[in-house]
Amino acid sequence: MKQLFFTPGPSQLYPTVKGHITKALRANILSISHRSKQYQAIQEQTVGAIRTLLTIPNSYHIFFVSSGTEAMERTIQNCVQHSSFHFVNGAFSQRFYTVAKELGKAVYAQSVPWGNGFPLSKTAVPKRCELICVTQNETSTGASIPIDEIHQLKRLNPHSLIAVDIVSSAPYVRLDYQTIDVAFFSVQKGFGLPAGLGAVIVSPQALEKAMYIREKNISIGSYHSFPSLLKESRQNQTPETPNVLGVYLLGKVCTDMATYGIDRVRQETEAKAELLYKYLDEHTAMGAFVKDTQFRSKTVIVGKVKEGSKTLIARLKAKGVVLASGYGKYKNSQFRIANYPAHSIANIKRLVKLISFARV
Ligand SMILES: *Cc1c(COP(=O)(O)O)cnc(C)c1O
């Protein structure tokens, strides 16, 4: 059966992916050596395409890892000697916090209930926190942090590095990378690709910090430390055998999105989100989980259903339309809808119509 995936990730594939996989097979991309010139050209293309699409400064490095979760661990290891600070409002920001704790760091947090956002700039961060961690888009709740708040963090906390999880908001999110030190994403969310690859964007200051920590004889990890990733990336390679197909496809999709127009992608994302929130706000038996409109995510829309979300999810699934359930304790009362570049306006209109027909 033909299915349409509105799950936050893995999700609907970006429309050009199938064609690129076919071409990759024909060009033997799946068998070439990761030390070959052919691979180096692929990685060079992909890094360039990410840089162009997201407007990443030339002085910032782009490294490949295996996932968003790995990126959290690498960020903590390479940027924190003693202590980190976390804004926690859902499962993924909590994970970032837990990773730091498990790595033996002293962790500080500002926590608010799920579904809420933060006035980041009004939070006092202890000076000793070397890294401030922000989950820009909480995929578990559909709450997102306004980008202007993130842009102020560095000015307000000049003693800290800033790390931003953009896993479920990239490439929609318009970050000014000059104001942050680390950002990371994985490809199975907004890029509409198969899972198995993450990218970390690293400032020169974050790299310096990694080398400083290493000099203190504290582990910053082995093959995927920032310095080892940098060493290999200078030759358009990775320390290990990477997900070659993933790197290839990411470059192709970034180029396709840039050709389509990133502004257009962003405008359409906002228009589609508005459609969904308007529908939820007007519904009597349903509503948006995030009440404060300034914190409503444009890329992951979370709805709650008075009578429970199970029937709705099941009825849509029978029509070939896959939504995600609520996260954790909200599993049976909420649903989550991904609104990524792979989802067309027509897809979203069809979804709204089907939700209406499902009569729950
Ligand atoms: C999915 C997700 C992650 C984890 O990414 P993986 O690639 O699954 O490891 C981290 N943060 C956020 C906000 C996410 O949505």
The ligand as an SDF file (V2000), in Angstrom:
LIG
                    3D

 15 15  0  0  0  0  0  0  0  0999 V2000
   15.5120   12.6020   16.7710 C   0  0  0  0  0  0  0  0  0  0  0  0
   16.1490   13.5850   17.6540 C   0  0  0  0  0  0  0  0  0  0  0  0
   17.3940   13.3620   18.2490 C   0  0  0  0  0  0  0  0  0  0  0  0
   18.1200   12.0470   18.1090 C   0  0  0  0  0  0  0  0  0  0  0  0
   18.5980   11.8860   16.8160 O   0  0  0  0  0  0  0  0  0  0  0  0
   19.0350   10.4040   16.3390 P   0  0  0  0  0  0  0  0  0  0  0  0
   19.5470   10.6430   14.9550 O   0  0  0  0  0  0  0  0  0  0  0  0
   17.7970    9.5760   16.4090 O   0  0  0  0  0  0  0  0  0  0  0  0
   20.0610    9.9340   17.2740 O   0  0  0  0  0  0  0  0  0  0  0  0
   17.9500   14.3560   19.0210 C   0  0  0  0  0  0  0  0  0  0  0  0
   17.3100   15.5240   19.2040 N   0  0  0  0  0  0  0  0  0  0  0  0
   16.1190   15.7860   18.6540 C   0  0  0  0  0  0  0  0  0  0  0  0
   15.4820   17.1060   18.8960 C   0  0  0  0  0  0  0  0  0  0  0  0
   15.5020   14.8260   17.8590 C   0  0  0  0  0  0  0  0  0  0  0  0
   14.3150   15.0810   17.3040 O   0  0  0  0  0  0  0  0  0  0  0  0
  1  2  1  0
  2  3  1  0
  2 14  2  0
  3  4  1  0
  3 10  2  0
  4  5  1  0
  5  6  1  0
  6  7  2  0
  6  8  1  0
  6  9  1  0
 10 11  1  0
 11 12  2  0
 12 13  1  0
 12 14  1  0
 14 15  1  0
M  END
$$$$
